[in-house]
């Protein structure tokens, strides 16, 4: 078995300065060799499925770290070769649609979607979306992934979508890859006061790598509409708990007319339907994550459904089952039975849901 030289001892952290960012960490080193692959599968299962990764009896060395970095999440993975995928069923389950900008610092990886296939060497970033099914394959690898919520770049949304599965091999792209590698090295000792500047530097380099640092002059009217839609959706998500979130109030916040607002959302069923859909998704997430301390009525009320019957009816119409069934069964993520419980995947999913 190829040694990956996983640093550190599970459960033991080196001293860190006060205020330093602490990552969510997971290592298969805490498991017996025959359990390591199942442990890694379980850790990954909330977001992706490992479909092939060698002989389970031989062991599987892997380590994962993720930091919440302002509006982003930044992860580092050191792992052996594997094939993996994200399915439409997983997307419906977790509702994550973040962009992922990944760069291998060692090793090569490939990505396949319905419309594209790309193989990317070390040092070259590439963007893909968690909102679309994909399949990937990699050798023994060390890679970094920057998770970018769509609300983070609403004006660049059409440009980023166009650059998905396109290697960012330009000078700004390679600079971004080198910056992320240096950032991971600096994070354990970075003072709180410097973190906002690191976030802004990350944002600027992403913009430069994806769009050349300036607005894309080739944007057509459809792209501009997509950017406006992304911007208004961002406003909706920021105010989901507000009872004042109505079309008229949204027009004032977004600085557009009522007719413009309706034209934007007509292809997706209307603005009122969009608001309800986002509220139901957040309620679904809250129920799946909840420990039972809050009732279904309290969660529904938080997201604009004061009547339990109205909430249950709308929830069932959106997801195909009532909120009581989700509370009873949980998010239905299959996890292998291991001697040592796996918590890293749940924590990682929590980080992604809160950026």
C-alpha positions as CSV (number, residue, x, y, z in Angstrom):
1,X,0.0,0.0,0.0
2,X,1.3,3.4,-0.9
3,X,2.2,5.5,2.1
4,X,0.7,9.0,2.2
5,X,2.6,10.1,5.4
6,X,-0.6,11.4,7.2
7,X,0.6,13.9,9.7
8,X,-0.6,14.1,13.3
9,X,-2.3,11.6,15.7
10,X,-6.1,11.3,15.6
11,X,-7.6,13.2,18.5
12,X,-4.5,15.2,19.2
13,X,-3.9,18.7,17.9
14,X,-0.7,20.7,18.0
15,X,-0.8,23.9,20.1
16,X,-2.5,26.8,18.2
17,X,-2.5,30.5,19.0
18,X,-5.5,32.0,20.6
19,X,-8.2,32.8,18.0
20,X,-6.7,30.6,15.3
21,X,-9.1,28.9,13.0
22,X,-9.7,25.3,14.0
23,X,-10.6,22.9,11.1
24,X,-13.1,20.1,11.2
25,X,-10.8,17.1,10.8
26,X,-11.1,13.4,10.0
27,X,-8.5,10.7,9.5
28,X,-8.9,7.0,8.8
29,X,-5.9,6.5,11.0
30,X,-8.3,6.1,13.9
31,X,-9.6,2.9,12.4
32,X,-8.3,-0.7,11.9
33,X,-7.1,-1.2,8.3
34,X,-10.0,-3.3,7.3
35,X,-12.4,-0.6,8.5
36,X,-10.6,2.4,6.9
37,X,-12.3,2.4,3.5
38,X,-15.8,2.1,5.0
39,X,-15.0,4.9,7.4
40,X,-13.9,7.1,4.5
41,X,-17.0,6.2,2.6
42,X,-19.1,7.1,5.6
43,X,-17.3,10.4,6.1
44,X,-17.9,11.3,2.4
45,X,-21.5,9.9,2.2
46,X,-23.4,13.1,3.1
47,X,-22.1,14.8,-0.2
48,X,-20.5,12.2,-2.5
49,X,-20.4,8.4,-2.9
50,X,-17.1,6.5,-3.1
51,X,-17.8,3.8,-5.7
52,X,-14.3,2.2,-6.1
53,X,-11.2,2.5,-4.1
54,X,-9.0,-0.7,-4.2
55,X,-9.0,-3.6,-1.8
56,X,-10.8,-2.8,1.5
57,X,-8.7,-5.4,3.4
58,X,-5.5,-3.6,2.5
59,X,-6.5,-0.4,4.4
60,X,-7.2,3.1,3.1
61,X,-5.1,6.0,4.3
62,X,-6.9,9.3,4.0
63,X,-7.2,12.6,5.9
64,X,-9.7,15.5,5.5
65,X,-9.6,19.0,7.0
66,X,-12.1,21.8,6.4
67,X,-12.0,25.4,7.6
68,X,-14.9,27.9,7.5
69,X,-13.3,31.0,6.0
70,X,-15.8,33.8,6.0
71,X,-18.3,33.2,3.2
72,X,-16.2,30.3,1.9
73,X,-15.1,26.9,3.1
74,X,-11.6,25.6,2.3
75,X,-10.8,21.9,2.5
76,X,-7.6,19.8,2.2
77,X,-7.8,16.1,1.3
78,X,-4.9,13.6,1.3
79,X,-6.2,10.3,0.0
80,X,-5.5,7.2,-2.0
81,X,-6.9,6.5,-5.5
82,X,-10.7,6.4,-5.8
83,X,-13.6,6.8,-8.1
84,X,-16.5,8.8,-6.8
85,X,-19.8,10.4,-7.8
86,X,-22.5,12.8,-6.8
87,X,-26.0,11.7,-7.8
88,X,-29.3,13.5,-8.4
89,X,-30.6,11.8,-5.3
90,X,-27.9,13.3,-3.1
91,X,-28.5,16.7,-4.6
92,X,-32.3,16.4,-3.7
93,X,-31.3,15.3,-0.2
94,X,-28.9,18.1,0.8
95,X,-29.8,20.9,-1.6
96,X,-26.2,22.0,-1.9
97,X,-25.5,23.9,-5.1
98,X,-22.1,25.5,-4.2
99,X,-19.4,25.9,-6.8
100,X,-16.3,23.9,-5.9
101,X,-12.9,25.3,-7.1
102,X,-10.4,22.5,-6.6
103,X,-6.7,22.2,-7.3
104,X,-4.4,19.2,-6.8
105,X,-1.1,20.0,-5.3
106,X,0.0,16.4,-6.1
107,X,-1.6,13.9,-8.5
108,X,-4.1,14.1,-11.4
109,X,-7.9,14.0,-11.4
110,X,-10.7,13.8,-13.9
111,X,-14.3,14.9,-13.8
112,X,-17.2,13.9,-16.0
113,X,-20.7,15.4,-16.2
114,X,-23.5,14.9,-18.7
115,X,-22.0,17.5,-21.0
116,X,-18.3,17.6,-20.3
117,X,-15.2,15.5,-19.4
118,X,-11.9,17.0,-18.3
119,X,-8.6,15.7,-16.9
120,X,-6.7,18.2,-14.8
121,X,-3.0,18.0,-13.8
122,X,-1.5,19.2,-10.5
123,X,-1.3,23.0,-10.0
124,X,-4.3,23.8,-12.3
125,X,-7.6,24.8,-10.7
126,X,-11.0,23.7,-12.1
127,X,-14.5,24.6,-11.1
128,X,-17.5,22.3,-10.8
129,X,-21.0,22.6,-9.3
130,X,-22.5,20.5,-6.4
131,X,-25.8,21.4,-8.0
132,X,-25.3,19.0,-10.9
133,X,-24.5,15.2,-10.9
134,X,-20.9,14.3,-11.7
135,X,-18.5,11.4,-11.6
136,X,-14.8,11.7,-10.8
137,X,-11.6,9.7,-10.7
138,X,-8.3,10.4,-9.1
139,X,-5.0,8.7,-8.3
140,X,-3.2,9.1,-5.0
141,X,-3.7,12.7,-4.4
142,X,-3.4,15.8,-2.3
143,X,-5.9,18.5,-3.2
144,X,-7.5,21.7,-2.0
145,X,-11.2,22.6,-2.6
146,X,-12.7,26.1,-2.1
147,X,-16.4,25.9,-1.7
148,X,-18.1,29.0,-3.0
149,X,-21.8,29.7,-2.3
150,X,-23.7,31.1,-5.2
151,X,-24.7,34.1,-3.2
152,X,-21.0,35.0,-2.9
153,X,-20.7,36.0,-6.6
154,X,-24.2,36.8,-7.9
155,X,-23.0,39.1,-10.7
156,X,-20.4,36.6,-11.9
157,X,-22.8,33.6,-11.7
158,X,-23.2,33.2,-15.5
159,X,-19.4,33.5,-16.1
160,X,-18.6,30.9,-13.4
161,X,-21.2,28.5,-14.7
162,X,-19.6,28.8,-18.2
163,X,-16.2,28.0,-16.8
164,X,-17.3,24.8,-15.0
165,X,-15.1,21.8,-16.1
166,X,-12.8,24.2,-17.9
167,X,-9.2,24.1,-16.5
168,X,-8.1,27.6,-15.2
169,X,-4.6,27.2,-16.7
170,X,-4.0,30.9,-17.2
171,X,-1.5,32.8,-15.0
172,X,-4.3,34.1,-12.7
173,X,-5.6,30.6,-12.4
174,X,-2.2,29.1,-11.4
175,X,-1.6,32.1,-9.0
176,X,-4.9,31.2,-7.3
177,X,-3.8,27.6,-7.0
178,X,-0.5,28.6,-5.4
179,X,-2.3,31.1,-3.1
180,X,-4.7,28.4,-1.8
181,X,-1.8,26.1,-1.0
182,X,0.0,28.9,0.9
183,X,-3.3,29.9,2.6
184,X,-3.8,26.3,4.0
185,X,-0.2,26.4,5.4
186,X,-0.8,29.8,7.1
187,X,-4.3,29.2,8.5
188,X,-3.2,27.4,11.7
189,X,-1.2,30.5,12.8
190,X,-3.3,33.3,11.2
191,X,-4.5,36.0,13.7
192,X,-8.2,36.8,13.7
193,X,-7.5,40.3,12.5
194,X,-5.9,38.9,9.3
195,X,-8.7,36.5,8.3
196,X,-11.0,39.1,6.7
197,X,-8.1,40.3,4.5
198,X,-7.4,36.7,3.5
199,X,-11.0,36.3,2.6
200,X,-10.9,39.4,0.4
201,X,-7.7,38.3,-1.2
202,X,-9.3,34.9,-2.0
203,X,-12.3,36.7,-3.5
204,X,-10.2,38.9,-5.7
205,X,-8.1,36.0,-7.0
206,X,-11.2,33.9,-7.8
207,X,-12.6,36.8,-9.8
208,X,-9.3,37.3,-11.6
209,X,-9.0,33.5,-12.4
210,X,-12.6,33.1,-13.5
211,X,-13.3,36.4,-15.3
212,X,-9.9,37.9,-15.9
213,X,-10.5,40.4,-13.1
214,X,-12.9,42.5,-15.1
215,X,-16.6,42.1,-16.1
216,X,-17.0,39.8,-19.1
217,X,-17.8,42.0,-22.1
218,X,-19.2,39.0,-23.9
219,X,-22.2,38.7,-21.6
220,X,-25.4,38.6,-23.6
221,X,-28.9,39.5,-22.4
222,X,-29.6,36.0,-21.2
223,X,-26.4,36.1,-19.1
224,X,-27.5,39.5,-17.7
225,X,-30.9,38.1,-16.8
226,X,-29.2,35.1,-15.1
227,X,-27.0,37.5,-13.1
228,X,-30.0,39.6,-12.0
229,X,-31.9,36.4,-11.0
230,X,-28.9,35.2,-8.9
231,X,-28.7,38.6,-7.2
232,X,-32.4,38.6,-6.3
233,X,-32.2,35.0,-5.1
234,X,-29.4,36.0,-2.8
235,X,-31.6,38.7,-1.3
236,X,-34.4,36.2,-0.8
237,X,-32.1,33.8,1.0
238,X,-30.9,36.5,3.3
239,X,-34.4,37.4,4.4
240,X,-36.2,34.1,4.4
241,X,-37.3,34.4,8.1
242,X,-38.7,37.9,7.6
243,X,-42.6,38.1,7.4
244,X,-42.1,41.2,5.3
245,X,-40.6,39.2,2.4
246,X,-43.2,40.0,-0.2
247,X,-42.8,40.8,-4.0
248,X,-43.2,44.5,-3.3
249,X,-40.6,44.6,-0.5
250,X,-38.3,42.5,-2.7
251,X,-38.6,45.0,-5.5
252,X,-37.5,47.8,-3.1
253,X,-34.5,45.8,-1.9
254,X,-33.4,44.7,-5.4
255,X,-34.1,48.1,-7.0
256,X,-36.2,46.7,-9.8
257,X,-39.8,47.2,-10.9
258,X,-42.6,44.7,-10.2
259,X,-42.9,43.8,-13.9
260,X,-39.1,43.1,-14.1
261,X,-39.3,40.9,-11.0
262,X,-42.2,38.8,-12.4
263,X,-40.4,38.4,-15.7
264,X,-37.3,37.2,-13.9
265,X,-39.1,34.5,-12.0
266,X,-41.8,33.5,-14.6
267,X,-39.7,30.6,-16.0
268,X,-39.3,29.1,-12.5
269,X,-43.0,29.4,-11.5
270,X,-43.1,32.9,-10.1
271,X,-41.5,34.9,-7.3
272,X,-44.0,33.7,-4.6
273,X,-43.3,30.1,-5.5
274,X,-39.6,30.8,-5.4
275,X,-39.8,32.3,-1.9
276,X,-41.9,29.3,-0.7
277,X,-39.5,26.8,-2.3
278,X,-36.5,28.4,-0.5
279,X,-38.3,28.5,2.8
280,X,-39.3,24.8,2.5
281,X,-35.7,23.8,1.7
282,X,-34.5,25.7,4.8
283,X,-37.2,24.0,6.9
284,X,-36.2,20.6,5.5
285,X,-32.5,21.3,6.4
286,X,-33.5,22.4,9.9
287,X,-35.6,19.3,10.5
288,X,-32.9,17.0,9.2
289,X,-30.3,18.6,11.4
290,X,-32.5,19.1,14.5
291,X,-32.0,17.1,17.7
292,X,-35.7,17.1,18.5
293,X,-35.4,20.2,20.8
294,X,-37.7,22.2,18.4
295,X,-41.1,21.0,17.3
296,X,-42.1,20.8,13.7
297,X,-44.6,23.6,14.3
298,X,-41.8,25.9,15.6
299,X,-39.6,25.2,12.6
300,X,-42.5,25.8,10.2
301,X,-43.4,29.0,11.9
302,X,-39.8,30.2,11.7
303,X,-39.9,29.9,7.9
304,X,-43.3,31.6,7.3
305,X,-45.7,28.7,7.9
306,X,-47.7,29.5,11.1
307,X,-50.4,26.9,10.4
308,X,-49.1,23.3,10.8
309,X,-51.5,21.8,8.3
310,X,-50.4,24.4,5.6
311,X,-46.8,23.6,6.4
312,X,-47.3,19.9,6.2
313,X,-49.3,20.1,2.9
314,X,-46.7,22.4,1.2
315,X,-43.8,20.2,2.5
316,X,-45.3,17.1,1.1
317,X,-46.0,18.7,-2.2
318,X,-42.4,19.8,-2.5
319,X,-40.6,16.7,-1.3
320,X,-43.1,13.8,-1.6
321,X,-43.3,13.1,2.1
322,X,-44.5,15.0,5.3
323,X,-42.1,16.7,7.7
324,X,-43.1,14.1,10.4
325,X,-41.6,11.4,8.3
326,X,-38.3,13.3,7.9
327,X,-38.2,13.9,11.7
328,X,-38.8,10.2,12.3
329,X,-36.3,8.7,9.7
330,X,-33.7,11.5,9.4
331,X,-32.0,12.3,6.1
332,X,-31.6,8.6,5.2
333,X,-27.8,8.6,4.6
334,X,-26.6,5.0,4.6
335,X,-23.5,4.7,6.9
336,X,-21.6,1.5,7.4
337,X,-21.6,0.0,10.9
338,X,-18.2,0.5,12.4
339,X,-16.6,-0.1,15.8
340,X,-15.7,3.6,16.0
341,X,-18.5,6.0,15.0
342,X,-17.9,8.4,12.1
343,X,-18.6,12.1,12.8
344,X,-16.5,13.9,10.3
345,X,-18.9,13.8,7.3
346,X,-21.8,15.2,9.4
347,X,-19.6,18.1,10.6
348,X,-18.3,18.7,7.1
349,X,-21.9,18.9,5.8
350,X,-22.7,21.4,8.6
351,X,-19.8,23.7,7.5
352,X,-21.1,23.6,3.9
353,X,-24.6,24.4,4.9
354,X,-23.6,27.4,6.9
355,X,-21.6,29.3,4.3
